[in-house]
């Protein structure tokens, strides 16, 4: 309206303050910037928030100069600023996570991948041999890395009634052993938490932020978290079976249906027991795993129960599973996962 009044393009009786043409052009510039921000937001352009911040700040400066007529414009400006600030923090959090993903994939050995031969698995316990043959990696190039999308449901505490649901992405490399799991989940209307769990260079870390700004989980690079993250990676070799042949894993036969795996890397070691069915599919992975960190952290039984296996891109992998803590108060199934998409190498 200030632009229209400055150039006498409309008669605005309620807008009584005089507006010069230069100021009118600045008002129009603010309108263009905010309109562009809206278009970029609609098309999910990563940098829309830059225009949103500039446009809202410029608009508010002008509003202060014409307060009596334009004061109610402060309401949308505040809303735009809040959303743009959250988007800014989300942008830099995503950028940080993407940098970590690039790092582990750059480090991952995928060139000149060896063909997995049957003679390469003969020294493993028989149920592990059956699994590797059944899953379909024998006769194919070793899998160096995996990308997957998951439908992820989680309960943050044992007495939580309803599940939080979201889509998550996971990245795993076999050599060196590493993973990054990232998600954004809505915890209440208009409020979400985003972040990632990782195991890189032998160190684990979990970071989640409310609205991408306020840390609600930030723990890592201590002996308990490092071991727990290592044990998680060990359980997730079911999605990158070639890792079972890596030198950092030692296998020990238990019986015809189970075997113990011990992973040692960068000064941290952890074990878990894999249970297999008659078809050679993994049914369960169990570990004594730290809950929390620091001197008060304790190991509890933690197991992954695999409900369904499915051939995906030529490899049979678990596509439905759940994870459960066995606590003194009882069992707490805290997450359920369905793999929606998986890509190898």
Residue pairs with C-beta under 8 A, 6 or more apart in sequence:
1 10
1 12
1 15
2 15
2 19
2 23
2 24
2 27
2 62
2 66
2 70
3 9
3 19
3 24
3 25
3 27
3 28
3 31
4 10
4 12
4 24
5 12
5 15
5 19
5 24
6 19
6 20
6 21
6 23
6 24
6 25
6 27
7 21
7 24
14 69
15 69
16 69
17 66
17 68
17 69
19 27
19 66
23 62
23 65
26 58
26 62
27 62
29 58
30 55
30 58
30 59
30 62
33 51
33 54
33 55
33 58
34 51
34 52
34 55
34 56
34 59
34 80
36 51
36 55
37 48
37 49
37 51
37 52
37 55
37 80
37 84
40 47
40 48
40 51
41 48
41 52
46 91
47 91
48 84
48 87
49 83
49 84
49 85
49 87
49 88
49 91
50 88
52 80
52 81
52 83
52 84
52 87
53 81
53 84
53 85
53 88
55 80
56 77
56 80
56 81
56 84
57 81
59 73
59 77
60 73
60 74
60 77
62 70
63 70
63 71
63 73
63 74
63 77
85 213
86 211
86 212
86 213
89 209
89 211
89 212
89 213
90 194
90 212
93 194
93 195
93 209
93 212
97 180
97 182
97 195
97 196
100 180
100 196
100 198
100 200
101 171
101 180
103 200
104 145
104 171
104 173
104 176
104 178
104 179
104 180
104 200
105 145
105 171
105 173
107 173
107 176
107 178
108 144
108 145
108 173
108 174
108 175
108 176
108 178
109 144
109 174
109 175
110 144
110 145
110 345
113 141
113 142
113 143
113 144
113 345
114 141
114 142
115 139
115 140
115 141
115 142
116 132
116 137
116 138
116 139
116 140
116 141
116 142
116 242
116 245
117 138
117 139
118 133
118 138
120 245
121 128
121 129
121 132
121 133
121 138
121 245
122 129
124 132
124 244
124 251
124 259
125 251
125 252
125 253
125 254
125 259
126 253
126 256
127 253
127 256
127 257
127 258
127 259
127 274
127 276
127 280
128 244
128 251
128 259
128 274
128 276
130 276
130 280
131 241
131 244
131 274
131 276
131 280
131 281
131 282
132 138
132 241
132 244
132 245
133 280
134 279
134 280
134 281
134 316
135 241
135 280
135 281
135 315
135 316
135 317
136 311
136 314
136 315
136 316
137 143
137 241
137 242
137 315
140 314
141 345
142 174
142 242
142 245
143 174
143 240
143 241
143 242
143 243
143 315
143 344
143 345
144 173
144 174
144 175
144 242
144 345
145 171
145 172
145 173
145 174
145 240
145 344
145 345
146 170
146 171
146 172
146 173
146 239
146 240
146 342
146 343
146 344
147 169
147 170
147 171
147 342
147 343
148 169
148 170
148 172
148 239
148 339
148 340
148 341
148 342
148 343
149 167
149 168
149 169
149 339
149 340
149 341
149 342
150 167
150 168
150 169
150 170
150 337
150 338
150 339
150 340
151 165
151 167
151 168
151 337
151 338
151 340
152 165
152 166
152 167
152 168
152 183
152 185
152 335
152 336
152 337
153 163
153 164
153 165
153 335
153 336
153 337
154 163
154 164
154 166
154 185
154 334
154 335
155 163
155 164
155 332
155 333
155 334
155 335
156 164
156 334
158 327
158 329
158 330
158 332
158 334
163 336
164 185
164 186
164 187
165 185
166 183
166 184
166 185
166 186
167 183
167 340
168 181
168 182
168 183
169 181
169 182
169 183
170 179
170 180
170 181
170 182
170 236
170 239
171 179
171 180
171 181
172 178
172 179
172 233
172 236
172 239
172 240
173 179
173 240
174 237
174 240
174 242
174 243
174 246
175 243
175 246
176 201
176 265
177 199
177 230
177 233
177 243
177 246
177 248
177 263
177 265
178 198
178 199
178 200
178 201
178 233
179 197
179 198
179 199
179 232
179 233
179 236
180 196
180 197
180 198
180 200
181 196
181 197
181 198
182 194
182 195
182 196
182 197
183 194
183 195
183 196
184 192
184 193
184 194
185 192
185 193
185 194
186 192
187 193
187 210
191 210
191 211
192 210
192 211
193 208
193 209
193 210
193 211
193 216
194 208
194 209
194 212
195 206
195 207
195 208
195 209
195 217
196 206
196 207
196 208
197 204
197 205
197 206
197 229
197 232
198 204
198 205
198 206
198 220
198 229
199 229
199 230
199 232
199 233
201 266
202 226
202 230
202 265
202 266
202 267
202 268
203 220
203 221
203 225
203 226
203 229
203 266
204 220
204 221
204 225
204 226
204 227
204 228
204 229
204 230
204 232
205 219
205 220
205 221
205 225
205 229
206 217
206 218
206 219
206 220
206 225
207 215
207 217
207 218
207 220
208 215
208 216
208 217
208 218
209 215
209 216
210 216
219 225
219 292
219 293
222 293
222 294
223 268
223 293
224 290
224 292
224 293
224 294
224 297
225 290
225 293
226 268
227 268
227 269
227 270
227 289
227 290
228 270
228 289
228 290
228 291
230 263
230 265
230 268
230 269
230 270
231 263
231 270
231 271
231 272
231 287
231 289
231 302
232 289
233 263
234 249
234 261
234 263
234 270
234 271
234 272
234 285
234 287
235 272
235 285
235 287
235 304
237 243
237 244
237 249
237 261
238 282
238 285
238 306
238 317
238 318
239 317
239 318
239 339
239 342
240 344
241 315
241 317
243 249
244 251
244 261
248 263
248 264
248 265
249 261
249 262
249 263
250 261
250 262
250 264
251 259
251 260
251 261
252 259
252 260
252 261
252 262
253 259
254 260
254 273
257 275
257 276
257 277
258 273
258 274
258 275
258 276
259 273
259 274
259 276
260 271
260 272
260 273
260 274
261 271
261 272
261 273
261 274
262 269
262 270
262 271
263 269
263 270
263 271
270 287
270 289
271 287
271 288
272 285
272 286
272 287
273 285
273 286
273 287
274 282
274 284
274 285
275 282
275 283
275 284
275 285
275 286
276 282
276 283
277 283
281 306
281 309
281 316
282 306
282 309
282 318
283 305
283 306
284 303
284 304
284 305
284 306
285 303
285 304
285 306
286 301
286 302
286 303
286 304
287 301
287 302
287 303
288 299
288 300
288 301
288 302
289 299
289 300
289 301
289 302
290 297
290 298
290 299
291 297
291 298
291 299
291 300
291 302
291 325
292 298
300 325
300 326
300 327
301 325
301 326
302 323
302 324
302 325
302 326
303 323
303 324
303 326
304 321
304 322
304 323
304 324
305 321
305 322
305 323
305 324
306 318
306 320
306 321
307 320
307 321
307 322
308 318
308 319
308 320
309 316
309 317
309 318
309 319
310 316
310 317
310 318
310 319
310 339
312 319
312 339
312 341
312 342
313 342
313 343
313 344
314 344
315 344
317 339
317 342
318 339
319 338
319 339
320 336
320 337
320 338
320 339
321 336
321 337
322 333
322 335
322 336
322 337
323 333
323 334
323 335
323 337
324 331
324 332
324 333
324 334
325 331
325 332
325 334
